[in-house]
Amino acid sequence: MNINLRDIDKDNWLDMIDLEISKAQQQFVALPSEAIAASKFYDYYVNCGIYLDDKAVGYIQYYPNYDDNKPDEIFIDQFLIDLELQGRGYGTKAICLLLEQIKKLEGIRSVSICYVEGHDRMRSFFERFGFELIDQDEFEENIMLLHLHAV
C-alpha cells in the first residue's frame, strides 16, 4: 500500500473537492472545500491530500495551536477518508505518516485532536496511536492529546 501525503496546491485541490463523506459524517467534519477555503485566512494552516499512489483517498488539515496559545502543539483540525474507501487502513497509514512528519518539526512537543460527542469511533481510532482524552471544551468536543516523546 503506497499511501503518501501531499501538500494541497493549485494543481491538486480539485482532487480534494471530489472526496465524499456520508451525511452523518458531515456533522463531525467539514468538507474539504470548506476547510481549504477557511484555511486561506491563516498562513500557518497546512492542507494535505492523502493519496494511494496517485489517487486521492483523503484529506488532513493541521496547524500550530496558536488559538489556544500552544505554539508547541500541532492541532489536527480535519481528517477524512473518502466514503467508498473507508475501512481499508488508509487513514491509519496516513496518520502514521503525518505523525512522522510532525515529529520532525522543530519545537513541537505534542499533537491534539478533538472529536464531537457522539463520534466515538474517532476516539478509539486515535487511542491506537497513543492519544489520550484530556478534556471536553465548551462546544462539547472531546480533546485528545499525544505527547510526542510517546510516539
N, C-alpha and C positions, 0 to 999 in steps of 0.2 A: 504494500500500500504506500504510494508516494504522495503523502499529504504534505503540502507546503503552504506557507503564509506569504502573502504578497501585499505590499502597500497598495492602497486604492489610489488611483490617479485617473487622469483624463482618458487613458486608454482602456481601463478595465472597470470603471464604475458602473457601467451598464450591466456587467455580469452580476453585480450585487442586487440590482433592481429586479432581476428575474427570479431571485430566490423567493420561495414561498414558505409560509408557516400556516398552521391551522388557525381558524377563527378563535379557538380557545387560547392558543398561544399568544395571540395579539394583545391580550390583556396583561401579559407578562414581559413582553419585549417589543421594542419599536421595530418597525420595518426598516430595512437598511436605507431606503431612500430618505426617510425622516431623520435617521441618525446621522447619515452623511451630511445632509443639509444643515442640521443643527451644529455639527462639528466645525463648519466653516466660520463660525463666530469665535472659535478658540484655536489659536495656533498650536497648542500643545496636545490636542486630541490626535490619536493615531487610529486610522481605519485600516483594517486588514481583511483581505479576502482569504478564505480557506479554499484551497484547490486540491483536487485529486488529479494529479498530473496537470493538465491544462483546463480541466473542467471545474467551474466554480461550484462549491458544495456548501459554503457557509460564510459567515461574517463575524468579525470581532471588532469591537471598539474599546479602546482603553486610554487612560491618561493619568498623569500625576495628580494626586488627590489634593489639589490646591484649594478646592472649595471647602474642605474640612481642615485646612491649614496643616496638611500632612504631605509635604513635598517629597518625603522619603518613601511614600506608599504609592503603588500603582493601583488604580481602580478600574476593574473590568466592568464597563458600563453596559455593553451589548454583546450577546453571544447567541448565535443561532446556526442551526444546520437546516438545509432545505428539507421541507416536509417529506418528500419522497425518498430522502437519503438518510433519515434519522435511524439510529439503532445499528449502524454498521461500524462504529468505532471511529468515525471521522472526527467527531467532537473531542473524544479522548486524546487522540493523537494531536489535534490542533492545540489543545490546552497544554499538553506536554511541550510542544514546540514553543508556544508563547511563554511559558514559564522559563524555558531555557534562554529565550531572548531577554526577558526581564531581568534574569539573574546577572546578565552581562552589563546592565545599565548601572552606571556609577551612582552611588549614594542611595540606591533603592534597597530598603530593608524588609518590605512586606508588600503583599498583594491583597486587595479586598474585592469582594463582590457583594451584591445584595440580590435577594430574590424576594418576590412578592409572596405574601402569605397565601397559601393555597397551591403554590408551585413547588411542592416539597420534593419533587423529582430532582430539582436543581440542587437541593441541599445534599442529597445522597451522592449526586454526581460529583460535586466539589469536595465532599468529605474524602473521596477516594484519593485526592491529591494532597490531603493534609489540612485543608481549610477547616476552621472551627467556627461555630456560631458564637458571636460575641455580644450581639446587641440587636435591638429592634428600634428603628427610628420612628419619627413622628408620622411617617406615611405607612406604617405597618409593614415596612420592608425589613427583612432579616439580613443582618450584616454578618458576613463571614470573613475571616482573616487567615492568611497564611504567612508565617514568618519565614523568610527565605532561607535562613540557616537550617530549616527543617526540610527543605526541598531536596 
